[in-house]
Amino acid sequence: MKFSLSTEQRDFADSLRGLLAGANTPAVVRSWGENDTASGRELLTQLAETGVTALAVPEEFDGIAAHPADLAVAFIELGRAAVPGPLVETAAAVPALLSALGDQSLAKRFLPSIAEGTSLASLVLEPSTPRALDADLADPVLRVSGDTLELVRATTQLESVDPARRLFEVEAVETLTQGPDVAAAAEKAYDLAVLAVSAQLIGAGHAMIDTATEYAKNRAQFGRVIGSFQAVKHHLSDAKVAVEMATPLVYGAAISLAEGSDTIARDTSAAKVAAANAAYLASRKALQVHGAIGYTLECDLSLWLTKVRALQSAWGTASAHRARIASAL
């Protein structure tokens, strides 16, 4: 199976990378983690103007209805820049949930503003995702529990390993719909969210390798730049191979989703496991290259270290996804 990107997809990735490169995202991430979200909201508005929030929204609700691979392309770049905010929920999970439900009134109520970028969305999908990300900023905040879909609101903010992933407890406001269709739609939302998180992890892995490589080119020790030491080269190449090997699984999962394959659960879970392992390896190797300074809040690498640690268990832990793969096999 061929996973090479089209010219349009490469151009889309380049445009997002250019936008994010000029946005000083480390400063945005730090501010977001301190509950100062103004610069982050401005960046999310710019991303919406590129079409990111409309990718998974059907055309009849002002969306693009793009191929899931386009979503993966976008989230790799979002992960590379460590962009904060409920983007997985806004651009993937909630559009997939409301589209799969087939309830035109609910879709019309929420999806056009999500596609336009005027509304952020968050989602609690029990039991895998029991907390709502950035629920104080999102409208709507939805919760799926069994066969019930509810509109909820934020209550208590919780601590997170990644300060820029602002997690909230929620309470019910309104029951939107009930029935077996809710659980089926939730499964589709879960799979697309898993794809988006996996892509984020791939992007984060690339960012940490690039950061460590640049550091190794400039940091001198024993009269030589450390990038000239073979051991350092091996560390970085191992991480690079792991990220590159995980990437086809992400695009393979996107193709399964687009085709409605019988192996969607297996493929999306395999992508998440591989991407999480690769990003974690990249984080370890990047930290070894930097040394203890990589832990410090002043070092930008720390932003990706905490992001990867949080995303490893977001939308399903490794053990849950391995169990899902085993069940599918």
GUSEKOL-457583 format. One line per field, with one value per residue (C-alpha): residue in three letters; z, x, y. Coordinates in nm, 3 decimals. Last residue first. Layout:
BEGIN
resn = ALA, ...
pz = Z, ...
px = X, ...
py = Y, ...
This chain:
BEGIN
resn = LEU, ALA, SER, ALA, ILE, ARG, ALA, ARG, HIS, ALA, SER, ALA, THR, GLY, TRP, ALA, SER, GLN, LEU, ALA, ARG, VAL, LYS, THR, LEU, TRP, LEU, SER, LEU, ASP, CYS, GLU, LEU, THR, TYR, GLY, ILE, ALA, GLY, HIS, VAL, GLN, LEU, ALA, LYS, ARG, SER, ALA, LEU, TYR, ALA, ALA, ASN, ALA, ALA, ALA, VAL, LYS, ALA, ALA, SER, THR, ASP, ARG, ALA, ILE, THR, ASP, SER, GLY, GLU, ALA, LEU, SER, ILE, ALA, ALA, GLY, TYR, VAL, LEU, PRO, THR, ALA, MET, GLU, VAL, ALA, VAL, LYS, ALA, ASP, SER, LEU, HIS, HIS, LYS, VAL, ALA, GLN, PHE, SER, GLY, ILE, VAL, ARG, GLY, PHE, GLN, ALA, ARG, ASN, LYS, ALA, TYR, GLU, THR, ALA, THR, ASP, ILE, MET, ALA, HIS, GLY, ALA, GLY, ILE, LEU, GLN, ALA, SER, VAL, ALA, LEU, VAL, ALA, LEU, ASP, TYR, ALA, LYS, GLU, ALA, ALA, ALA, ALA, VAL, ASP, PRO, GLY, GLN, THR, LEU, THR, GLU, VAL, ALA, GLU, VAL, GLU, PHE, LEU, ARG, ARG, ALA, PRO, ASP, VAL, SER, GLU, LEU, GLN, THR, THR, ALA, ARG, VAL, LEU, GLU, LEU, THR, ASP, GLY, SER, VAL, ARG, LEU, VAL, PRO, ASP, ALA, LEU, ASP, ALA, ASP, LEU, ALA, ARG, PRO, THR, SER, PRO, GLU, LEU, VAL, LEU, SER, ALA, LEU, SER, THR, GLY, GLU, ALA, ILE, SER, PRO, LEU, PHE, ARG, LYS, ALA, LEU, SER, GLN, ASP, GLY, LEU, ALA, SER, LEU, LEU, ALA, PRO, VAL, ALA, ALA, ALA, THR, GLU, VAL, LEU, PRO, GLY, PRO, VAL, ALA, ALA, ARG, GLY, LEU, GLU, ILE, PHE, ALA, VAL, ALA, LEU, ASP, ALA, PRO, HIS, ALA, ALA, ILE, GLY, ASP, PHE, GLU, GLU, PRO, VAL, ALA, LEU, ALA, THR, VAL, GLY, THR, GLU, ALA, LEU, GLN, THR, LEU, LEU, GLU, ARG, GLY, SER, ALA, THR, ASP, ASN, GLU, GLY, TRP, SER, ARG, VAL, VAL, ALA, PRO, THR, ASN, ALA, GLY, ALA, LEU, LEU, GLY, ARG, LEU, SER, ASP, ALA, PHE, ASP, ARG, GLN, GLU, THR, SER, LEU, SER, PHE, LYS, MET
pz = 1.588, 1.674, 2.042, 2.048, 1.888, 2.142, 2.427, 2.289, 2.276, 2.637, 2.752, 2.570, 2.732, 2.545, 2.415, 2.603, 2.769, 2.566, 2.500, 2.853, 2.848, 2.497, 2.599, 2.910, 2.707, 2.427, 2.655, 2.832, 2.504, 2.518, 2.802, 3.060, 3.240, 3.310, 3.224, 2.917, 3.131, 3.288, 2.978, 2.633, 2.443, 2.704, 2.697, 2.320, 2.348, 2.609, 2.423, 2.094, 2.262, 2.402, 2.057, 1.902, 2.169, 2.142, 1.761, 1.761, 2.021, 1.863, 1.510, 1.630, 1.798, 1.478, 1.271, 1.501, 1.553, 1.181, 1.069, 0.912, 0.675, 0.637, 0.342, 0.485, 0.831, 0.694, 0.491, 0.800, 0.991, 0.717, 0.739, 1.109, 1.057, 0.788, 1.048, 1.305, 1.109, 1.059, 1.429, 1.531, 1.270, 1.392, 1.754, 1.670, 1.455, 1.745, 1.993, 1.737, 1.651, 2.021, 2.061, 1.753, 1.898, 1.639, 1.765, 2.095, 1.944, 2.023, 2.275, 2.551, 2.526, 2.278, 2.235, 1.893, 1.659, 1.943, 2.024, 1.663, 1.666, 1.998, 1.868, 1.542, 1.730, 1.972, 1.690, 1.491, 1.793, 1.858, 1.502, 1.537, 1.868, 1.711, 1.437, 1.699, 1.872, 1.546, 1.468, 1.821, 1.780, 1.455, 1.627, 1.929, 1.721, 1.525, 1.850, 1.989, 1.685, 1.758, 2.126, 2.038, 1.777, 2.052, 2.208, 2.382, 2.274, 2.389, 2.766, 2.906, 3.162, 3.310, 3.520, 3.422, 3.570, 3.388, 3.225, 3.101, 2.875, 2.868, 3.219, 3.090, 3.379, 3.450, 3.759, 3.764, 3.698, 3.877, 3.712, 3.333, 3.154, 3.002, 2.698, 2.715, 2.482, 2.634, 2.512, 2.749, 2.876, 2.603, 2.723, 2.524, 2.579, 2.316, 2.352, 2.473, 2.678, 3.030, 2.897, 2.807, 2.783, 2.933, 3.168, 3.155, 2.820, 2.793, 3.013, 2.907, 2.617, 2.752, 2.466, 2.400, 2.128, 2.025, 1.857, 1.610, 1.399, 1.093, 1.103, 1.473, 1.414, 1.137, 1.343, 1.656, 1.601, 1.245, 1.364, 1.651, 1.421, 1.154, 1.387, 1.178, 1.481, 1.268, 1.180, 1.543, 1.667, 1.381, 1.418, 1.796, 1.771, 1.490, 1.460, 1.792, 2.010, 1.872, 1.873, 2.239, 2.298, 2.283, 1.971, 2.041, 1.715, 1.581, 1.726, 1.523, 1.216, 1.261, 1.332, 0.992, 0.794, 0.998, 0.918, 0.551, 0.583, 0.721, 0.375, 0.388, 0.450, 0.394, 0.633, 0.603, 0.757, 0.425, 0.347, 0.630, 0.914, 0.945, 0.787, 0.902, 1.210, 1.007, 0.720, 0.696, 0.859, 1.149, 1.209, 1.233, 1.486, 1.684, 1.693, 1.828, 2.088, 2.196, 2.230, 2.454, 2.660, 2.982, 3.199, 3.305, 3.080, 2.793, 2.853, 2.837, 2.520, 2.348, 2.441, 2.297, 1.991, 1.871, 1.586, 1.293, 1.276, 1.317, 0.997, 0.800, 0.928, 0.841, 0.488, 0.442, 0.559, 0.320, 0.033, 0.110, 0.113, -0.219, -0.380, -0.267, 0.024, -0.011, 0.173, -0.096, 0.000
px = -0.692, -0.943, -0.937, -0.557, -0.561, -0.815, -0.610, -0.305, -0.509, -0.620, -0.266, -0.123, -0.378, -0.677, -0.775, -0.493, -0.255, 0.058, -0.070, 0.015, 0.375, 0.415, 0.303, 0.523, 0.836, 0.723, 0.708, 1.029, 1.219, 1.155, 1.404, 1.306, 1.080, 1.378, 1.380, 1.601, 1.866, 1.930, 2.109, 2.030, 2.131, 1.977, 1.657, 1.633, 1.686, 1.414, 1.167, 1.233, 1.170, 0.842, 0.745, 0.817, 0.625, 0.326, 0.325, 0.343, 0.069, -0.157, -0.114, -0.187, -0.503, -0.617, -0.549, -0.711, -1.026, -1.052, -1.007, -1.351, -1.268, -1.488, -1.274, -1.183, -1.121, -0.897, -0.707, -0.647, -0.529, -0.274, -0.164, -0.093, 0.069, 0.290, 0.423, 0.538, 0.848, 0.955, 0.919, 1.119, 1.389, 1.434, 1.462, 1.730, 1.909, 1.916, 2.066, 2.311, 2.439, 2.492, 2.693, 2.900, 3.019, 3.025, 2.694, 2.865, 3.056, 3.423, 3.673, 3.585, 3.226, 3.065, 2.692, 2.614, 2.540, 2.401, 2.145, 2.026, 1.991, 1.808, 1.555, 1.504, 1.457, 1.215, 1.012, 0.994, 0.860, 0.605, 0.478, 0.444, 0.264, 0.020, -0.051, -0.136, -0.362, -0.549, -0.591, -0.715, -0.968, -1.091, -1.134, -1.311, -1.556, -1.649, -1.700, -1.911, -2.138, -2.210, -2.274, -2.512, -2.701, -2.808, -3.034, -3.041, -3.032, -2.944, -2.971, -2.904, -2.677, -2.478, -2.169, -1.803, -1.460, -1.193, -0.853, -0.620, -0.364, -0.113, 0.003, 0.112, 0.119, -0.229, -0.389, -0.767, -1.007, -1.339, -1.677, -1.701, -2.032, -2.228, -2.448, -2.539, -2.536, -2.676, -2.629, -2.343, -2.209, -2.124, -2.042, -2.043, -1.886, -2.023, -1.898, -1.540, -1.341, -1.410, -1.401, -1.034, -1.008, -1.299, -1.220, -1.330, -1.173, -1.162, -1.466, -1.654, -1.618, -1.599, -1.583, -1.469, -1.560, -1.421, -1.651, -1.590, -1.365, -1.589, -1.611, -1.698, -1.961, -2.118, -2.109, -2.307, -2.679, -2.684, -2.541, -2.788, -3.084, -2.962, -2.937, -2.739, -2.543, -2.235, -2.198, -2.236, -1.969, -1.725, -1.754, -1.702, -1.397, -1.195, -1.147, -1.289, -1.206, -0.858, -0.809, -0.897, -0.621, -0.243, -0.020, 0.287, 0.447, 0.531, 0.203, 0.006, 0.211, 0.139, -0.221, -0.267, -0.127, -0.339, -0.652, -0.561, -0.521, -0.875, -0.996, -1.167, -1.536, -1.466, -1.716, -1.997, -2.260, -2.369, -2.000, -1.958, -1.719, -1.398, -1.165, -1.350, -1.138, -0.816, -0.946, -0.661, -0.885, -0.938, -0.563, -0.566, -0.850, -0.653, -0.358, -0.576, -0.720, -0.369, -0.266, -0.566, -0.542, -0.382, -0.469, -0.104, -0.071, -0.203, 0.070, 0.341, 0.197, 0.170, 0.531, 0.646, 0.424, 0.616, 0.363, 0.602, 0.685, 0.316, 0.214, 0.503, 0.433, 0.066, 0.147, 0.402, 0.156, -0.110, 0.142, 0.239, -0.127, -0.191, 0.111, -0.018, 0.136, 0.312, 0.141, 0.132, 0.000
py = -1.041, -0.771, -0.869, -0.856, -0.510, -0.384, -0.529, -0.350, -0.029, -0.060, -0.145, 0.157, 0.386, 0.524, 0.865, 1.038, 0.790, 0.861, 1.213, 1.326, 1.202, 1.338, 1.685, 1.681, 1.609, 1.842, 2.145, 2.038, 2.072, 2.448, 2.485, 2.747, 2.500, 2.278, 1.909, 1.951, 2.119, 1.779, 1.650, 1.780, 1.466, 1.236, 1.443, 1.412, 1.035, 0.995, 1.218, 1.039, 0.704, 0.837, 0.965, 0.626, 0.434, 0.669, 0.650, 0.269, 0.224, 0.485, 0.347, -0.006, 0.122, 0.293, -0.018, -0.271, -0.066, 0.016, -0.346, -0.398, -0.112, 0.194, 0.304, 0.642, 0.498, 0.224, 0.484, 0.697, 0.388, 0.322, 0.684, 0.641, 0.301, 0.455, 0.706, 0.451, 0.347, 0.710, 0.784, 0.475, 0.540, 0.898, 0.788, 0.533, 0.792, 1.038, 0.794, 0.657, 1.005, 1.076, 0.755, 0.839, 1.168, 1.449, 1.585, 1.657, 1.946, 1.890, 2.032, 1.791, 1.915, 2.151, 2.211, 2.360, 2.070, 1.860, 2.131, 2.134, 1.757, 1.765, 2.018, 1.827, 1.499, 1.666, 1.821, 1.497, 1.309, 1.581, 1.548, 1.170, 1.216, 1.460, 1.205, 0.944, 1.195, 1.260, 0.889, 0.821, 1.103, 0.948, 0.612, 0.758, 0.958, 0.645, 0.453, 0.737, 0.717, 0.351, 0.426, 0.712, 0.509, 0.268, 0.533, 0.867, 1.231, 1.581, 1.547, 1.894, 2.060, 1.773, 1.836, 1.841, 1.775, 1.967, 1.913, 2.187, 2.022, 2.311, 2.220, 1.877, 1.630, 1.759, 1.906, 1.934, 2.220, 2.178, 2.255, 2.272, 2.233, 1.947, 1.875, 1.511, 1.212, 0.892, 0.533, 0.454, 0.783, 1.030, 1.380, 1.702, 2.044, 2.278, 2.542, 2.518, 2.767, 2.637, 2.281, 2.309, 1.929, 1.739, 1.450, 1.084, 0.993, 0.612, 0.537, 0.743, 0.983, 1.336, 1.583, 1.938, 2.184, 2.522, 2.768, 3.052, 2.831, 2.824, 2.446, 2.452, 2.724, 2.517, 2.193, 2.280, 2.339, 2.205, 1.873, 1.858, 1.929, 1.690, 1.392, 1.143, 1.030, 0.968, 1.335, 1.443, 1.203, 1.260, 1.638, 1.604, 1.377, 1.534, 1.911, 2.028, 1.726, 1.674, 2.052, 2.104, 2.362, 2.381, 2.371, 2.156, 2.283, 1.936, 1.812, 2.065, 1.972, 1.602, 1.699, 1.861, 1.569, 1.327, 1.528, 1.519, 1.141, 1.130, 1.245, 1.584, 1.653, 2.025, 2.181, 2.433, 2.203, 2.050, 1.991, 1.744, 1.844, 1.643, 1.901, 2.213, 2.286, 2.273, 2.488, 2.741, 3.004, 2.764, 2.765, 3.144, 3.127, 2.869, 3.110, 3.392, 3.157, 3.067, 3.430, 3.497, 3.176, 3.298, 2.999, 2.952, 2.646, 2.856, 3.114, 2.848, 2.699, 3.038, 3.121, 2.787, 2.854, 3.158, 3.201, 3.231, 2.863, 2.783, 2.957, 2.811, 2.462, 2.498, 2.612, 2.335, 2.069, 2.197, 2.205, 1.846, 1.746, 1.920, 1.754, 1.417, 1.232, 0.899, 0.612, 0.344, 0.000
